Amino acid sequence: MTREATFQLARTLLAAGAMLLAVGAGASPEAPPAPAPPQEAPPPENDPYRPPKGSPEDMALWQAMGAAHERMQASRNWAIKTLADLQVARYDRRLEKAAEGAAPAVADRLKALRTRFVTAWEKDYALLTRQWPVDPRLGCRRQRLDLESFMETTLPELKVARAESRDCMARMEPATAAMEAANKELAGVLAEVKAALGATPAPATSQDADPKKS
């Protein structure tokens, strides 16, 4: 590059810089651009809460079976956790100990509360550990899958799947309702026990959830 060409390039760059400075001096600073809106995740290919295509009655039955299964699992899980916690806390023993040093009227109330508490505890334990009318892990999952497989068809198997699904629901729902009622009863009495004792329990060594094995 010749000296004259070099000088010409320098003059061009200086002129361009001066124009940029002049524009920038009179312009307000711009806020950064807004971020792009988040992209919605595509729905899963198999939505467990979206019924497959079928008649309105079959779709409603399919959804009811899923909800019933969740209820059964929730009721059993609550009982399992609570019964394990009670075996560590041993509120029954603490109530008995508290009654020993209390005035007669207070001791009678504590003994009556202990009786109600242990009764509710044993009832909850018995319902949890009894032979359930459906598989406590799978519930009516097999029948629901069979129903789902034939919902979009007019095959004779659809009628069989409907009948088996309704039969399974008829067996699962009363057992779940009984477990929920026992859980509610135990939770209510347990709240009374905690209020009466008003202290954190000392841990015990036994891990058996059966109140009779104490």
C-alpha positions in Angstrom: 0.0 0.0 0.0 1.4 3.4 -1.0 1.7 6.3 1.5 -1.1 8.2 -0.2 -3.4 5.1 0.1 -2.5 4.7 3.7 -3.4 8.4 4.4 -6.7 8.0 2.5 -7.7 4.9 4.6 -6.9 6.7 7.8 -9.0 9.7 6.8 -11.9 7.4 5.9 -11.8 5.6 9.3 -11.6 8.9 11.2 -14.6 10.3 9.3 -16.6 7.2 10.0 -15.7 7.3 13.7 -16.7 10.9 13.9 -20.1 10.1 12.4 -20.7 7.3 14.9 -19.8 9.6 17.8 -22.2 12.3 16.5 -25.1 9.8 16.3 -24.3 8.3 19.7 -24.2 11.7 21.5 -27.7 12.5 20.6 -29.3 9.1 21.0 -30.8 7.6 24.2 -29.4 4.4 25.4 -31.5 1.4 24.3 -32.7 -1.3 26.7 -31.5 -4.7 26.0 -33.9 -6.7 23.9 -36.5 -8.7 25.8 -35.6 -12.4 26.0 -37.5 -14.7 23.8 -40.5 -16.3 25.4 -39.9 -19.7 26.7 -40.8 -22.5 24.4 -43.6 -24.7 25.6 -42.5 -28.2 26.1 -44.3 -30.6 23.8 -46.9 -32.8 25.6 -45.7 -36.3 26.4 -46.6 -38.9 23.9 -48.4 -40.9 26.5 -50.1 -38.4 28.9 -51.2 -40.5 31.9 -54.1 -38.0 32.5 -55.3 -37.7 29.0 -57.7 -40.6 28.1 -57.3 -42.3 24.8 -60.0 -41.9 22.2 -63.2 -43.8 22.8 -66.8 -43.4 23.9 -67.5 -40.7 26.6 -68.4 -43.5 29.0 -65.2 -45.4 28.4 -63.1 -42.2 28.7 -64.8 -41.4 32.0 -64.2 -44.9 33.3 -60.5 -44.8 32.2 -60.0 -41.5 34.1 -61.9 -42.7 37.1 -59.7 -45.8 37.3 -56.5 -43.6 37.3 -57.9 -41.4 40.0 -59.0 -44.3 42.2 -55.5 -45.9 41.9 -53.9 -42.6 43.1 -56.3 -42.5 46.0 -55.5 -46.0 47.0 -51.7 -45.4 46.9 -52.1 -42.1 48.8 -54.1 -43.7 51.6 -51.7 -46.6 52.0 -48.6 -44.4 51.9 -50.0 -42.2 54.6 -50.7 -45.2 56.8 -47.3 -46.7 56.2 -45.5 -43.5 57.1 -47.7 -42.7 60.1 -47.6 -46.2 61.6 -43.8 -46.2 61.3 -43.6 -42.8 63.0 -45.9 -43.9 65.8 -43.8 -47.0 66.5 -40.8 -44.7 67.1 -42.7 -42.0 69.1 -44.7 -44.5 71.3 -47.3 -42.0 72.4 -49.2 -44.8 74.0 -46.4 -45.4 76.5 -46.0 -41.6 77.1 -49.7 -41.3 77.8 -49.5 -44.2 80.3 -46.5 -42.6 82.0 -48.2 -39.2 82.2 -51.3 -40.7 83.7 -49.3 -42.4 86.5 -48.2 -39.0 88.0 -51.4 -37.0 87.3 -54.4 -36.1 89.5 -57.2 -38.7 89.3 -59.4 -36.6 86.9 -56.5 -35.9 84.6 -55.3 -39.5 84.8 -58.7 -40.8 83.8 -58.8 -38.5 80.7 -55.3 -39.6 79.7 -56.2 -43.3 80.1 -59.4 -42.8 78.0 -57.4 -40.9 75.4 -54.8 -43.7 75.3 -57.6 -46.3 74.8 -59.0 -44.4 71.8 -55.6 -43.8 70.4 -54.5 -47.4 70.5 -57.9 -48.5 69.1 -57.5 -46.2 66.1 -53.9 -47.3 65.7 -54.7 -51.0 65.7 -57.6 -50.4 63.3 -55.4 -48.5 60.8 -52.7 -51.2 61.1 -55.3 -54.0 60.5 -56.7 -52.3 57.4 -53.3 -51.7 56.0 -51.9 -55.2 56.5 -55.0 -57.2 55.7 -55.5 -59.1 52.4 -56.6 -56.4 50.0 -59.3 -57.2 47.4 -56.9 -55.9 44.7 -53.1 -55.9 44.4 -52.1 -52.9 46.7 -49.3 -52.1 44.3 -51.0 -52.4 40.9 -54.6 -51.9 41.8 -56.6 -52.1 38.6 -53.7 -51.2 36.3 -54.0 -54.4 34.2 -57.8 -53.9 33.6 -57.2 -50.2 32.8 -54.6 -51.1 30.2 -56.9 -53.7 28.7 -59.7 -51.1 28.5 -57.3 -48.6 26.9 -56.2 -51.2 24.3 -59.7 -51.7 23.0 -61.4 -48.3 23.5 -60.9 -47.3 19.8 -62.3 -50.6 18.5 -65.6 -52.4 18.3 -64.1 -55.7 19.1 -65.9 -58.0 21.6 -62.9 -57.7 23.9 -64.0 -54.1 24.7 -67.1 -55.3 26.4 -65.0 -57.7 28.5 -62.5 -55.0 29.4 -65.3 -52.7 30.5 -66.8 -55.4 32.8 -63.5 -56.3 34.3 -62.6 -52.6 34.9 -65.9 -51.9 36.7 -65.5 -55.1 38.7 -62.0 -54.1 39.8 -63.2 -50.6 40.7 -66.0 -52.0 42.7 -63.5 -54.0 44.8 -60.8 -51.3 45.1 -62.9 -48.3 46.0 -64.5 -49.6 49.2 -61.1 -50.8 50.5 -59.6 -47.4 49.8 -62.5 -45.6 51.4 -62.1 -47.7 54.6 -58.4 -46.9 54.6 -59.0 -43.2 54.2 -61.6 -43.2 57.0 -59.3 -45.1 59.4 -56.5 -42.7 58.5 -58.7 -39.7 59.3 -59.8 -41.2 62.6 -56.2 -41.9 63.6 -55.1 -38.4 62.5 -57.8 -36.8 64.7 -56.9 -38.8 67.8 -53.2 -38.3 67.2 -53.7 -34.6 67.2 -55.4 -34.8 70.6 -52.6 -37.0 71.9 -49.9 -34.5 70.8 -51.9 -31.6 72.3 -52.3 -33.5 75.6 -48.6 -34.4 75.8 -47.2 -31.2 74.3 -43.7 -32.5 73.9 -41.4 -34.2 71.4 -41.3 -38.0 71.9 -38.1 -39.7 72.8 -37.1 -42.3 70.1 -37.7 -46.0 70.8 -35.7 -48.9 69.4 -38.5 -51.1 68.1 -39.5 -50.6 64.5 -42.5 -52.9 64.4 -45.6 -50.9 63.3 -48.0 -53.2 65.1 -49.1 -51.5 68.4 -49.8 -55.0 69.9 -46.1 -55.9 69.7 -44.9 -53.5 72.4 
